[in-house]
């Protein structure tokens, strides 16, 4: 069974749901780039994105 990953148009969280579990925003299958944040306190990327720990898309259409 193939799982289709989607990204939230608002917060860029990657999920398999039709509605984002973090912010309730709309999700789409049209996204590029993948970042996995393990420790937001030590991550410069997390600070730049304003993101918590988790999986995020870098670009969402």
C-alpha distance matrix in Angstrom:
0.0 3.8 6.5 9.7 12.8 16.0 19.6 22.5 25.3 27.9 27.1 24.4 22.2 18.5 16.2 13.1 15.7 17.8 20.9 21.8 22.2 25.2 27.3 25.9 25.7 23.7 20.5 19.6 17.1 20.2 21.1 22.2 22.9 21.6 23.9 23.3 26.5 27.4 31.0 32.2 35.8 35.8 33.7 35.6 32.5 31.8 35.4 35.3 32.2 33.5 30.2 29.4 27.2 23.5 21.2 22.7 22.5 25.8 26.0 24.7 25.6
3.8 0.0 3.8 6.4 9.6 12.9 16.4 19.6 22.2 25.0 24.3 21.3 19.4 15.7 13.8 11.0 13.9 15.8 19.0 19.6 20.6 23.3 25.2 24.0 23.4 21.2 17.8 16.4 13.6 16.6 17.4 18.4 19.3 18.3 20.8 20.7 24.1 25.4 29.0 29.9 33.6 33.5 31.1 32.8 29.5 29.0 32.6 32.2 29.1 30.6 27.5 27.1 25.0 21.3 18.6 19.7 19.1 22.3 22.4 21.1 22.1
6.5 3.8 0.0 3.8 6.3 9.7 13.2 16.1 19.0 21.5 20.7 17.9 15.8 12.2 10.0 7.2 10.4 12.7 15.5 15.9 16.8 19.5 21.4 20.3 19.8 17.9 14.5 13.7 11.4 14.7 15.1 16.5 17.3 15.9 18.2 18.0 21.2 22.6 26.1 26.7 30.5 30.6 28.3 29.9 26.7 25.9 29.4 29.2 25.9 27.2 24.0 23.6 21.7 17.9 15.3 16.4 16.2 19.6 19.9 18.5 19.8
9.7 6.4 3.8 0.0 3.8 6.5 10.2 13.3 15.8 18.6 18.2 15.3 13.8 10.3 8.7 6.2 9.1 10.5 13.5 14.0 15.7 18.1 19.5 18.4 17.3 15.0 11.4 10.1 7.6 10.9 11.7 13.6 15.0 14.2 16.9 17.3 20.5 22.5 25.8 26.0 29.8 30.0 27.3 28.6 25.1 24.4 27.8 27.1 23.8 25.3 22.4 22.6 21.2 17.4 14.4 14.6 13.8 17.1 16.8 15.1 16.1
12.8 9.6 6.3 3.8 0.0 3.8 7.0 10.3 13.1 15.6 14.8 11.7 10.2 6.6 5.7 4.9 8.2 9.9 12.0 11.6 13.3 15.2 16.7 16.1 15.0 13.2 9.5 8.6 6.6 9.6 9.3 11.1 12.1 11.0 13.5 14.0 17.0 19.3 22.4 22.4 26.2 26.5 23.7 24.9 21.4 20.7 24.0 23.4 20.1 21.5 18.7 18.9 17.7 13.9 10.8 10.9 10.2 13.7 13.8 12.3 14.0
16.0 12.9 9.7 6.5 3.8 0.0 3.8 6.8 9.4 12.1 11.9 9.1 8.3 5.6 5.3 5.6 7.1 7.7 9.4 9.0 11.6 13.2 14.0 13.2 11.5 9.6 5.8 5.2 4.6 7.5 7.5 10.3 11.9 11.3 13.6 14.6 17.2 19.8 22.5 21.8 25.6 26.3 23.4 24.2 20.6 19.6 22.6 21.8 18.2 19.6 17.1 17.8 17.4 13.9 10.9 9.9 8.9 12.3 11.8 9.5 11.1
19.6 16.4 13.2 10.2 7.0 3.8 0.0 3.8 6.4 8.8 8.3 5.3 5.4 4.4 6.1 8.2 9.0 9.2 9.4 7.9 10.8 11.3 11.7 11.7 9.6 8.4 5.2 5.5 6.4 7.6 6.4 9.2 10.5 10.0 11.8 13.1 15.2 18.2 20.5 19.3 23.0 23.8 20.7 21.2 17.6 16.6 19.3 18.3 14.7 16.0 13.9 15.1 15.2 12.2 9.4 7.4 6.3 9.5 9.0 6.9 9.3
22.5 19.6 16.1 13.3 10.3 6.8 3.8 0.0 3.8 5.4 5.7 4.5 5.3 6.6 7.7 10.1 9.4 8.8 7.7 5.8 9.1 9.1 8.5 8.6 6.1 5.8 4.2 6.4 9.1 9.9 9.1 11.9 13.2 12.7 13.8 14.9 16.2 19.2 20.8 19.1 22.6 24.0 21.1 21.4 18.0 16.5 18.6 17.7 13.9 14.6 12.9 14.3 15.3 12.8 10.9 8.7 8.4 10.9 10.2 7.6 9.7
25.3 22.2 19.0 15.8 13.1 9.4 6.4 3.8 0.0 3.8 6.2 5.8 8.3 9.9 11.4 13.5 12.6 11.1 10.0 8.8 12.3 11.7 10.0 10.1 6.6 5.9 5.7 6.9 10.0 9.6 9.1 12.1 13.9 14.3 15.5 17.2 18.4 21.7 23.0 20.8 24.1 25.4 22.3 22.0 18.6 17.4 19.0 17.5 13.9 14.9 14.0 16.3 17.8 15.7 13.8 10.9 9.6 11.0 9.2 6.2 7.3
27.9 25.0 21.5 18.6 15.6 12.1 8.8 5.4 3.8 0.0 3.8 5.9 8.3 11.1 12.7 15.3 14.1 13.0 10.8 8.8 11.6 9.9 7.7 8.8 6.0 7.4 8.4 10.5 13.5 13.2 12.2 14.6 15.7 15.6 15.9 17.3 17.6 20.7 21.5 18.9 21.9 23.6 20.8 20.5 17.4 15.7 16.8 15.6 12.1 12.2 11.8 14.1 16.3 15.0 13.9 11.1 10.9 11.9 11.0 8.9 10.5
27.1 24.3 20.7 18.2 14.8 11.9 8.3 5.7 6.2 3.8 0.0 3.9 5.6 9.1 11.3 14.5 13.9 13.9 11.6 8.5 10.4 8.1 7.1 9.5 7.8 9.8 9.7 11.9 14.2 14.2 12.3 14.0 14.1 13.3 13.0 13.9 13.9 17.0 17.7 15.2 18.3 20.0 17.3 17.3 14.3 12.3 13.7 13.1 9.3 9.3 8.2 10.4 12.5 11.4 10.7 8.2 9.0 10.3 10.6 9.5 12.3
24.4 21.3 17.9 15.3 11.7 9.1 5.3 4.5 5.8 5.9 3.9 0.0 3.8 6.3 9.3 12.5 12.8 13.1 11.8 9.0 11.2 9.9 9.8 11.5 9.5 10.1 8.5 9.7 11.3 11.2 8.8 10.3 10.5 9.8 10.2 11.7 12.6 16.0 17.4 15.4 18.9 19.9 16.8 16.9 13.5 12.2 14.4 13.4 9.6 10.8 9.1 11.2 12.4 10.4 8.5 5.3 5.3 7.3 7.7 6.8 10.2
22.2 19.4 15.8 13.8 10.2 8.3 5.4 5.3 8.3 8.3 5.6 3.8 0.0 3.8 6.4 10.1 10.6 11.8 10.5 7.2 8.5 7.6 8.9 10.6 9.7 10.6 8.8 10.6 11.8 12.8 10.6 12.0 11.7 9.9 9.8 10.1 11.1 13.9 15.7 14.3 18.0 19.2 16.5 17.5 14.3 12.4 15.1 15.0 11.3 11.8 9.0 9.8 10.1 7.5 6.0 4.5 6.5 9.5 10.8 9.9 13.2
18.5 15.7 12.2 10.3 6.6 5.6 4.4 6.6 9.9 11.1 9.1 6.3 3.8 0.0 3.8 7.2 8.9 10.8 10.7 8.2 9.6 10.0 11.8 12.5 11.6 11.5 8.6 9.5 9.7 11.3 9.3 10.7 10.6 8.6 9.5 9.7 11.8 14.4 17.0 16.4 20.2 20.9 18.2 19.4 16.1 14.7 17.8 17.6 14.1 15.1 12.2 12.5 11.8 8.3 5.5 5.2 6.3 10.1 11.2 10.3 13.3
16.2 13.8 10.0 8.7 5.7 5.3 6.1 7.7 11.4 12.7 11.3 9.3 6.4 3.8 0.0 3.8 5.5 8.2 8.6 7.0 7.8 9.7 11.8 11.6 11.4 11.0 8.2 9.6 9.9 12.6 11.7 13.6 13.9 11.9 12.9 12.5 14.5 16.5 19.2 18.8 22.6 23.6 21.2 22.8 19.6 17.9 21.0 21.1 17.5 18.1 14.9 14.6 13.7 10.2 8.2 8.9 10.0 13.8 14.5 12.9 15.3
13.1 11.0 7.2 6.2 4.9 5.6 8.2 10.1 13.5 15.3 14.5 12.5 10.1 7.2 3.8 0.0 3.8 6.9 8.8 8.8 9.7 12.5 14.2 13.1 13.0 11.8 8.9 9.8 9.5 12.9 13.0 15.2 16.1 14.4 15.9 15.6 17.9 19.6 22.6 22.5 26.2 27.2 24.8 26.4 23.2 21.6 24.8 24.7 21.2 21.8 18.7 18.3 17.2 13.6 11.6 12.3 12.9 16.6 16.8 14.9 16.6
15.7 13.9 10.4 9.1 8.2 7.1 9.0 9.4 12.6 14.1 13.9 12.8 10.6 8.9 5.5 3.8 0.0 3.8 5.4 6.5 7.6 10.9 12.1 10.3 10.5 9.4 7.5 9.6 10.6 14.0 14.5 17.3 18.5 17.0 18.3 17.9 19.8 21.6 24.0 23.6 27.2 28.6 26.4 27.8 24.6 22.7 25.5 25.5 21.8 22.0 19.1 18.8 18.3 15.1 13.6 13.9 14.6 18.2 18.0 15.5 16.9
17.8 15.8 12.7 10.5 9.9 7.7 9.2 8.8 11.1 13.0 13.9 13.1 11.8 10.8 8.2 6.9 3.8 0.0 3.8 6.7 9.1 12.0 12.0 9.4 8.8 6.8 5.6 7.8 9.8 12.9 14.2 17.5 19.3 18.5 20.1 20.3 22.1 24.3 26.6 25.6 29.3 30.7 28.3 29.3 26.0 24.2 26.7 26.3 22.5 22.7 20.4 20.6 20.7 17.7 16.0 15.5 15.4 18.7 17.8 14.7 15.2
20.9 19.0 15.5 13.5 12.0 9.4 9.4 7.7 10.0 10.8 11.6 11.8 10.5 10.7 8.6 8.8 5.4 3.8 0.0 3.8 6.3 8.9 8.5 5.6 5.8 5.3 5.8 9.3 12.0 14.6 15.2 18.4 19.9 18.8 19.8 19.8 21.0 23.1 25.0 23.7 27.1 29.0 26.7 27.7 24.6 22.4 24.6 24.4 20.6 20.3 18.2 18.3 18.9 16.4 15.3 14.7 15.2 18.4 17.7 14.7 15.7
21.8 19.6 15.9 14.0 11.6 9.0 7.9 5.8 8.8 8.8 8.5 9.0 7.2 8.2 7.0 8.8 6.5 6.7 3.8 0.0 3.8 5.5 5.7 4.6 5.1 6.4 6.3 9.9 12.4 14.6 14.2 17.0 17.8 16.4 16.9 16.7 17.5 19.6 21.3 19.9 23.3 25.2 23.0 24.1 21.1 18.7 20.9 21.0 17.2 16.8 14.4 14.5 15.2 12.9 12.2 11.7 12.8 15.9 15.8 13.4 15.2
22.2 20.6 16.8 15.7 13.3 11.6 10.8 9.1 12.3 11.6 10.4 11.2 8.5 9.6 7.8 9.7 7.6 9.1 6.3 3.8 0.0 3.8 6.0 5.8 8.1 10.0 10.0 13.5 15.6 17.9 17.2 19.6 19.9 17.8 17.6 16.6 17.0 18.4 19.9 18.9 22.1 24.3 22.6 24.2 21.6 18.8 21.0 21.7 18.2 17.1 14.4 13.5 13.9 11.9 12.2 12.8 14.8 18.0 18.6 16.6 18.8
25.2 23.3 19.5 18.1 15.2 13.2 11.3 9.1 11.7 9.9 8.1 9.9 7.6 10.0 9.7 12.5 10.9 12.0 8.9 5.5 3.8 0.0 3.8 6.1 8.1 11.0 11.3 14.7 17.0 18.7 17.4 19.4 19.3 17.2 16.4 15.5 15.1 16.7 17.6 16.1 19.1 21.6 19.9 21.3 19.0 15.9 17.7 18.6 15.2 13.7 11.2 10.5 11.7 10.5 11.5 11.6 14.0 16.6 17.6 16.1 18.6
27.3 25.2 21.4 19.5 16.7 14.0 11.7 8.5 10.0 7.7 7.1 9.8 8.9 11.8 11.8 14.2 12.1 12.0 8.5 5.7 6.0 3.8 0.0 3.8 5.5 9.1 10.6 14.1 17.1 18.3 17.4 19.8 20.2 18.7 18.2 18.0 17.6 19.6 20.2 18.1 21.0 23.5 21.7 22.4 20.0 17.1 18.4 18.8 15.3 13.8 12.2 12.5 14.5 13.5 14.0 13.1 14.8 17.0 17.2 15.3 17.3
25.9 24.0 20.3 18.4 16.1 13.2 11.7 8.6 10.1 8.8 9.5 11.5 10.6 12.5 11.6 13.1 10.3 9.4 5.6 4.6 5.8 6.1 3.8 0.0 3.8 6.9 9.0 12.8 16.0 17.7 17.6 20.5 21.4 20.2 20.4 20.2 20.4 22.4 23.4 21.6 24.6 27.0 25.0 25.8 23.2 20.5 21.9 22.1 18.5 17.3 15.7 15.9 17.5 16.0 15.9 15.1 16.2 18.7 18.4 15.8 17.2
25.7 23.4 19.8 17.3 15.0 11.5 9.6 6.1 6.6 6.0 7.8 9.5 9.7 11.6 11.4 13.0 10.5 8.8 5.8 5.1 8.1 8.1 5.5 3.8 0.0 3.8 6.5 10.0 13.5 14.6 14.7 17.8 19.2 18.6 19.2 19.8 20.3 22.9 24.0 21.9 25.1 27.2 24.7 25.0 22.1 19.9 21.3 20.8 17.1 16.6 15.4 16.5 18.2 16.4 15.6 13.9 14.2 16.4 15.5 12.6 13.6
23.7 21.2 17.9 15.0 13.2 9.6 8.4 5.8 5.9 7.4 9.8 10.1 10.6 11.5 11.0 11.8 9.4 6.8 5.3 6.4 10.0 11.0 9.1 6.9 3.8 0.0 3.8 6.9 10.6 11.9 12.8 16.3 18.3 18.2 19.5 20.5 21.7 24.4 26.0 24.1 27.5 29.2 26.5 26.7 23.5 21.7 23.5 22.6 18.8 19.0 17.7 18.9 20.2 17.8 16.3 14.4 13.9 16.2 14.7 11.3 11.5
20.5 17.8 14.5 11.4 9.5 5.8 5.2 4.2 5.7 8.4 9.7 8.5 8.8 8.6 8.2 8.9 7.5 5.6 5.8 6.3 10.0 11.3 10.6 9.0 6.5 3.8 0.0 3.8 7.1 8.9 9.7 13.2 15.3 15.1 16.9 17.9 19.7 22.5 24.5 23.0 26.6 27.9 25.0 25.4 22.0 20.5 22.8 21.8 18.1 18.8 17.0 18.2 18.8 16.0 13.8 12.1 11.2 14.0 12.6 9.3 10.0
19.6 16.4 13.7 10.1 8.6 5.2 5.5 6.4 6.9 10.5 11.9 9.7 10.6 9.5 9.6 9.8 9.6 7.8 9.3 9.9 13.5 14.7 14.1 12.8 10.0 6.9 3.8 0.0 3.8 5.4 7.2 11.0 13.7 14.3 16.7 18.4 20.6 23.7 25.9 24.6 28.3 29.1 25.9 26.1 22.4 21.6 24.0 22.6 19.0 20.4 18.8 20.3 20.6 17.6 14.8 12.7 10.8 13.2 11.2 7.8 7.7
17.1 13.6 11.4 7.6 6.6 4.6 6.4 9.1 10.0 13.5 14.2 11.3 11.8 9.7 9.9 9.5 10.6 9.8 12.0 12.4 15.6 17.0 17.1 16.0 13.5 10.6 7.1 3.8 0.0 3.8 6.0 9.3 12.1 12.9 15.9 17.7 20.5 23.5 26.1 25.2 29.0 29.3 26.1 26.4 22.7 22.3 25.1 23.6 20.2 22.0 20.1 21.4 21.2 17.9 14.6 12.8 10.6 13.0 11.3 8.6 8.7
20.2 16.6 14.7 10.9 9.6 7.5 7.6 9.9 9.6 13.2 14.2 11.2 12.8 11.3 12.6 12.9 14.0 12.9 14.6 14.6 17.9 18.7 18.3 17.7 14.6 11.9 8.9 5.4 3.8 0.0 3.8 7.1 10.6 12.4 15.6 18.1 20.8 24.1 26.5 25.3 28.9 29.1 25.6 25.4 21.6 21.7 24.2 22.2 19.0 21.3 19.9 21.9 22.0 19.0 15.5 13.0 9.9 11.3 8.8 6.3 5.6
21.1 17.4 15.1 11.7 9.3 7.5 6.4 9.1 9.1 12.2 12.3 8.8 10.6 9.3 11.7 13.0 14.5 14.2 15.2 14.2 17.2 17.4 17.4 17.6 14.7 12.8 9.7 7.2 6.0 3.8 0.0 3.8 7.0 8.9 12.0 14.7 17.4 20.8 23.1 22.0 25.5 25.5 21.9 21.7 17.9 18.2 20.8 18.8 15.8 18.3 16.9 19.0 19.0 16.1 12.7 9.9 6.4 7.6 5.6 4.3 6.0
22.2 18.4 16.5 13.6 11.1 10.3 9.2 11.9 12.1 14.6 14.0 10.3 12.0 10.7 13.6 15.2 17.3 17.5 18.4 17.0 19.6 19.4 19.8 20.5 17.8 16.3 13.2 11.0 9.3 7.1 3.8 0.0 3.8 6.8 10.1 13.3 16.2 19.6 22.0 21.0 24.4 23.8 20.2 19.8 16.0 17.1 19.7 17.6 15.1 18.2 16.8 19.0 18.7 16.1 12.5 9.8 6.2 6.1 5.2 6.5 8.6
22.9 19.3 17.3 15.0 12.1 11.9 10.5 13.2 13.9 15.7 14.1 10.5 11.7 10.6 13.9 16.1 18.5 19.3 19.9 17.8 19.9 19.3 20.2 21.4 19.2 18.3 15.3 13.7 12.1 10.6 7.0 3.8 0.0 3.8 6.9 10.3 13.2 16.6 18.9 18.2 21.5 20.6 17.0 16.8 13.1 14.5 17.3 15.5 13.4 16.6 15.1 17.0 16.4 14.0 10.6 8.3 5.4 4.8 6.4 8.9 11.7
21.6 18.3 15.9 14.2 11.0 11.3 10.0 12.7 14.3 15.6 13.3 9.8 9.9 8.6 11.9 14.4 17.0 18.5 18.8 16.4 17.8 17.2 18.7 20.2 18.6 18.2 15.1 14.3 12.9 12.4 8.9 6.8 3.8 0.0 3.8 6.8 10.0 13.1 15.8 15.5 19.0 18.2 14.8 15.4 11.9 12.6 16.0 14.9 12.7 15.4 13.1 14.4 13.2 10.6 7.2 5.9 4.8 5.9 8.6 10.6 14.0
23.9 20.8 18.2 16.9 13.5 13.6 11.8 13.8 15.5 15.9 13.0 10.2 9.8 9.5 12.9 15.9 18.3 20.1 19.8 16.9 17.6 16.4 18.2 20.4 19.2 19.5 16.9 16.7 15.9 15.6 12.0 10.1 6.9 3.8 0.0 3.8 6.4 9.7 12.1 11.9 15.3 14.4 11.2 12.1 8.8 9.3 12.9 12.5 10.5 12.9 10.5 11.5 10.1 8.3 5.9 5.3 6.3 6.9 10.5 12.7 16.4
23.3 20.7 18.0 17.3 14.0 14.6 13.1 14.9 17.2 17.3 13.9 11.7 10.1 9.7 12.5 15.6 17.9 20.3 19.8 16.7 16.6 15.5 18.0 20.2 19.8 20.5 17.9 18.4 17.7 18.1 14.7 13.3 10.3 6.8 3.8 0.0 3.8 6.4 9.5 10.1 13.6 12.9 10.4 12.5 9.9 9.4 13.2 13.8 12.0 13.4 10.3 10.0 7.5 5.7 4.5 6.4 8.9 10.3 13.8 15.6 19.3
26.5 24.1 21.2 20.5 17.0 17.2 15.2 16.2 18.4 17.6 13.9 12.6 11.1 11.8 14.5 17.9 19.8 22.1 21.0 17.5 17.0 15.1 17.6 20.4 20.3 21.7 19.7 20.6 20.5 20.8 17.4 16.2 13.2 10.0 6.4 3.8 0.0 3.8 5.9 6.3 9.8 9.5 7.3 10.0 8.2 6.8 10.4 12.0 10.6 11.3 8.2 7.3 4.8 5.2 6.4 8.0 11.1 12.0 15.6 17.4 21.2
27.4 25.4 22.6 22.5 19.3 19.8 18.2 19.2 21.7 20.7 17.0 16.0 13.9 14.4 16.5 19.6 21.6 24.3 23.1 19.6 18.4 16.7 19.6 22.4 22.9 24.4 22.5 23.7 23.5 24.1 20.8 19.6 16.6 13.1 9.7 6.4 3.8 0.0 3.8 6.4 9.1 8.8 8.2 11.7 11.0 9.4 12.5 14.8 13.8 13.8 10.8 8.7 5.4 6.7 9.0 11.4 14.7 15.8 19.4 21.1 24.9
31.0 29.0 26.1 25.8 22.4 22.5 20.5 20.8 23.0 21.5 17.7 17.4 15.7 17.0 19.2 22.6 24.0 26.6 25.0 21.3 19.9 17.6 20.2 23.4 24.0 26.0 24.5 25.9 26.1 26.5 23.1 22.0 18.9 15.8 12.1 9.5 5.9 3.8 0.0 3.8 5.5 5.7 6.3 10.0 10.4 8.4 10.6 13.5 13.3 12.6 10.3 8.1 6.1 9.0 11.7 13.5 16.8 17.4 20.9 22.8 26.6
32.2 29.9 26.7 26.0 22.4 21.8 19.3 19.1 20.8 18.9 15.2 15.4 14.3 16.4 18.8 22.5 23.6 25.6 23.7 19.9 18.9 16.1 18.1 21.6 21.9 24.1 23.0 24.6 25.2 25.3 22.0 21.0 18.2 15.5 11.9 10.1 6.3 6.4 3.8 0.0 3.8 5.5 5.1 7.9 8.3 5.4 7.1 10.3 10.1 9.0 7.2 5.7 5.6 9.0 11.6 12.5 15.6 15.8 19.1 20.9 24.6
35.8 33.6 30.5 29.8 26.2 25.6 23.0 22.6 24.1 21.9 18.3 18.9 18.0 20.2 22.6 26.2 27.2 29.3 27.1 23.3 22.1 19.1 21.0 24.6 25.1 27.5 26.6 28.3 29.0 28.9 25.5 24.4 21.5 19.0 15.3 13.6 9.8 9.1 5.5 3.8 0.0 3.8 5.8 8.2 10.1 7.9 7.9 11.5 12.4 10.9 10.2 8.8 9.2 12.7 15.4 16.2 19.1 18.9 22.3 24.2 27.9
35.8 33.5 30.6 30.0 26.5 26.3 23.8 24.0 25.4 23.6 20.0 19.9 19.2 20.9 23.6 27.2 28.6 30.7 29.0 25.2 24.3 21.6 23.5 27.0 27.2 29.2 27.9 29.1 29.3 29.1 25.5 23.8 20.6 18.2 14.4 12.9 9.5 8.8 5.7 5.5 3.8 0.0 3.8 6.6 9.1 8.3 8.7 11.7 13.1 12.7 12.0 11.1 10.7 13.7 15.8 16.6 19.2 18.6 22.2 24.6 28.3
33.7 31.1 28.3 27.3 23.7 23.4 20.7 21.1 22.3 20.8 17.3 16.8 16.5 18.2 21.2 24.8 26.4 28.3 26.7 23.0 22.6 19.9 21.7 25.0 24.7 26.5 25.0 25.9 26.1 25.6 21.9 20.2 17.0 14.8 11.2 10.4 7.3 8.2 6.3 5.1 5.8 3.8 0.0 3.8 5.3 5.2 6.5 8.8 10.0 10.4 9.7 9.8 9.6 11.9 13.3 13.5 15.7 14.9 18.5 21.0 24.7
35.6 32.8 29.9 28.6 24.9 24.2 21.2 21.4 22.0 20.5 17.3 16.9 17.5 19.4 22.8 26.4 27.8 29.3 27.7 24.1 24.2 21.3 22.4 25.8 25.0 26.7 25.4 26.1 26.4 25.4 21.7 19.8 16.8 15.4 12.1 12.5 10.0 11.7 10.0 7.9 8.2 6.6 3.8 0.0 3.8 5.4 5.1 6.2 8.6 9.7 10.2 11.6 12.3 14.3 15.1 14.4 15.9 14.2 17.5 20.3 23.8
32.5 29.5 26.7 25.1 21.4 20.6 17.6 18.0 18.6 17.4 14.3 13.5 14.3 16.1 19.6 23.2 24.6 26.0 24.6 21.1 21.6 19.0 20.0 23.2 22.1 23.5 22.0 22.4 22.7 21.6 17.9 16.0 13.1 11.9 8.8 9.9 8.2 11.0 10.4 8.3 10.1 9.1 5.3 3.8 0.0 3.8 5.4 5.0 6.1 8.3 8.3 10.3 11.0 12.2 12.2 10.9 12.1 10.4 13.8 16.6 20.1
31.8 29.0 25.9 24.4 20.7 19.6 16.6 16.5 17.4 15.7 12.3 12.2 12.4 14.7 17.9 21.6 22.7 24.2 22.4 18.7 18.8 15.9 17.1 20.5 19.9 21.7 20.5 21.6 22.3 21.7 18.2 17.1 14.5 12.6 9.3 9.4 6.8 9.4 8.4 5.4 7.9 8.3 5.2 5.4 3.8 0.0 3.8 5.5 5.1 5.7 4.9 6.7 7.9 9.7 10.7 9.9 12.0 11.3 14.5 16.7 20.3
35.4 32.6 29.4 27.8 24.0 22.6 19.3 18.6 19.0 16.8 13.7 14.4 15.1 17.8 21.0 24.8 25.5 26.7 24.6 20.9 21.0 17.7 18.4 21.9 21.3 23.5 22.8 24.0 25.1 24.2 20.8 19.7 17.3 16.0 12.9 13.2 10.4 12.5 10.6 7.1 7.9 8.7 6.5 5.1 5.4 3.8 0.0 3.8 5.5 5.0 6.6 8.7 10.8 13.1 14.3 13.2 15.0 13.7 16.5 18.6 22.0
35.3 32.2 29.2 27.1 23.4 21.8 18.3 17.7 17.5 15.6 13.1 13.4 15.0 17.6 21.1 24.7 25.5 26.3 24.4 21.0 21.7 18.6 18.8 22.1 20.8 22.6 21.8 22.6 23.6 22.2 18.8 17.6 15.5 14.9 12.5 13.8 12.0 14.8 13.5 10.3 11.5 11.7 8.8 6.2 5.0 5.5 3.8 0.0 3.8 5.6 7.9 11.0 13.1 14.6 14.8 12.8 13.6 11.5 13.9 16.4 19.5
32.2 29.1 25.9 23.8 20.1 18.2 14.7 13.9 13.9 12.1 9.3 9.6 11.3 14.1 17.5 21.2 21.8 22.5 20.6 17.2 18.2 15.2 15.3 18.5 17.1 18.8 18.1 19.0 20.2 19.0 15.8 15.1 13.4 12.7 10.5 12.0 10.6 13.8 13.3 10.1 12.4 13.1 10.0 8.6 6.1 5.1 5.5 3.8 0.0 3.8 5.3 8.9 11.2 12.0 12.0 9.6 10.5 9.0 11.3 13.3 16.6
33.5 30.6 27.2 25.3 21.5 19.6 16.0 14.6 14.9 12.2 9.3 10.8 11.8 15.1 18.1 21.8 22.0 22.7 20.3 16.8 17.1 13.7 13.8 17.3 16.6 19.0 18.8 20.4 22.0 21.3 18.3 18.2 16.6 15.4 12.9 13.4 11.3 13.8 12.6 9.0 10.9 12.7 10.4 9.7 8.3 5.7 5.0 5.6 3.8 0.0 3.8 7.0 10.3 11.9 12.9 11.2 13.0 12.3 14.4 15.7 18.9
30.2 27.5 24.0 22.4 18.7 17.1 13.9 12.9 14.0 11.8 8.2 9.1 9.0 12.2 14.9 18.7 19.1 20.4 18.2 14.4 14.4 11.2 12.2 15.7 15.4 17.7 17.0 18.8 20.1 19.9 16.9 16.8 15.1 13.1 10.5 10.3 8.2 10.8 10.3 7.2 10.2 12.0 9.7 10.2 8.3 4.9 6.6 7.9 5.3 3.8 0.0 3.8 6.8 8.1 9.4 8.4 11.0 11.3 13.9 14.9 18.5
29.4 27.1 23.6 22.6 18.9 17.8 15.1 14.3 16.3 14.1 10.4 11.2 9.8 12.5 14.6 18.3 18.8 20.6 18.3 14.5 13.5 10.5 12.5 15.9 16.5 18.9 18.2 20.3 21.4 21.9 19.0 19.0 17.0 14.4 11.5 10.0 7.3 8.7 8.1 5.7 8.8 11.1 9.8 11.6 10.3 6.7 8.7 11.0 8.9 7.0 3.8 0.0 3.8 6.3 9.0 9.5 12.9 14.0 16.8 17.6 21.2
27.2 25.0 21.7 21.2 17.7 17.4 15.2 15.3 17.8 16.3 12.5 12.4 10.1 11.8 13.7 17.2 18.3 20.7 18.9 15.2 13.9 11.7 14.5 17.5 18.2 20.2 18.8 20.6 21.2 22.0 19.0 18.7 16.4 13.2 10.1 7.5 4.8 5.4 6.1 5.6 9.2 10.7 9.6 12.3 11.0 7.9 10.8 13.1 11.2 10.3 6.8 3.8 0.0 3.8 7.2 9.2 12.9 14.4 17.5 18.5 22.2
23.5 21.3 17.9 17.4 13.9 13.9 12.2 12.8 15.7 15.0 11.4 10.4 7.5 8.3 10.2 13.6 15.1 17.7 16.4 12.9 11.9 10.5 13.5 16.0 16.4 17.8 16.0 17.6 17.9 19.0 16.1 16.1 14.0 10.6 8.3 5.7 5.2 6.7 9.0 9.0 12.7 13.7 11.9 14.3 12.2 9.7 13.1 14.6 12.0 11.9 8.1 6.3 3.8 0.0 3.8 6.6 10.4 12.7 15.6 16.2 19.8
21.2 18.6 15.3 14.4 10.8 10.9 9.4 10.9 13.8 13.9 10.7 8.5 6.0 5.5 8.2 11.6 13.6 16.0 15.3 12.2 12.2 11.5 14.0 15.9 15.6 16.3 13.8 14.8 14.6 15.5 12.7 12.5 10.6 7.2 5.9 4.5 6.4 9.0 11.7 11.6 15.4 15.8 13.3 15.1 12.2 10.7 14.3 14.8 12.0 12.9 9.4 9.0 7.2 3.8 0.0 3.8 7.1 9.9 12.7 13.3 16.9
22.7 19.7 16.4 14.6 10.9 9.9 7.4 8.7 10.9 11.1 8.2 5.3 4.5 5.2 8.9 12.3 13.9 15.5 14.7 11.7 12.8 11.6 13.1 15.1 13.9 14.4 12.1 12.7 12.8 13.0 9.9 9.8 8.3 5.9 5.3 6.4 8.0 11.4 13.5 12.5 16.2 16.6 13.5 14.4 10.9 9.9 13.2 12.8 9.6 11.2 8.4 9.5 9.2 6.6 3.8 0.0 3.8 6.5 9.0 9.8 13.5
22.5 19.1 16.2 13.8 10.2 8.9 6.3 8.4 9.6 10.9 9.0 5.3 6.5 6.3 10.0 12.9 14.6 15.4 15.2 12.8 14.8 14.0 14.8 16.2 14.2 13.9 11.2 10.8 10.6 9.9 6.4 6.2 5.4 4.8 6.3 8.9 11.1 14.7 16.8 15.6 19.1 19.2 15.7 15.9 12.1 12.0 15.0 13.6 10.5 13.0 11.0 12.9 12.9 10.4 7.1 3.8 0.0 3.8 5.6 6.7 10.3
25.8 22.3 19.6 17.1 13.7 12.3 9.5 10.9 11.0 11.9 10.3 7.3 9.5 10.1 13.8 16.6 18.2 18.7 18.4 15.9 18.0 16.6 17.0 18.7 16.4 16.2 14.0 13.2 13.0 11.3 7.6 6.1 4.8 5.9 6.9 10.3 12.0 15.8 17.4 15.8 18.9 18.6 14.9 14.2 10.4 11.3 13.7 11.5 9.0 12.3 11.3 14.0 14.4 12.7 9.9 6.5 3.8 0.0 3.8 6.8 10.3
26.0 22.4 19.9 16.8 13.8 11.8 9.0 10.2 9.2 11.0 10.6 7.7 10.8 11.2 14.5 16.8 18.0 17.8 17.7 15.8 18.6 17.6 17.2 18.4 15.5 14.7 12.6 11.2 11.3 8.8 5.6 5.2 6.4 8.6 10.5 13.8 15.6 19.4 20.9 19.1 22.3 22.2 18.5 17.5 13.8 14.5 16.5 13.9 11.3 14.4 13.9 16.8 17.5 15.6 12.7 9.0 5.6 3.8 0.0 3.8 6.8
24.7 21.1 18.5 15.1 12.3 9.5 6.9 7.6 6.2 8.9 9.5 6.8 9.9 10.3 12.9 14.9 15.5 14.7 14.7 13.4 16.6 16.1 15.3 15.8 12.6 11.3 9.3 7.8 8.6 6.3 4.3 6.5 8.9 10.6 12.7 15.6 17.4 21.1 22.8 20.9 24.2 24.6 21.0 20.3 16.6 16.7 18.6 16.4 13.3 15.7 14.9 17.6 18.5 16.2 13.3 9.8 6.7 6.8 3.8 0.0 3.8
25.6 22.1 19.8 16.1 14.0 11.1 9.3 9.7 7.3 10.5 12.3 10.2 13.2 13.3 15.3 16.6 16.9 15.2 15.7 15.2 18.8 18.6 17.3 17.2 13.6 11.5 10.0 7.7 8.7 5.6 6.0 8.6 11.7 14.0 16.4 19.3 21.2 24.9 26.6 24.6 27.9 28.3 24.7 23.8 20.1 20.3 22.0 19.5 16.6 18.9 18.5 21.2 22.2 19.8 16.9 13.5 10.3 10.3 6.8 3.8 0.0
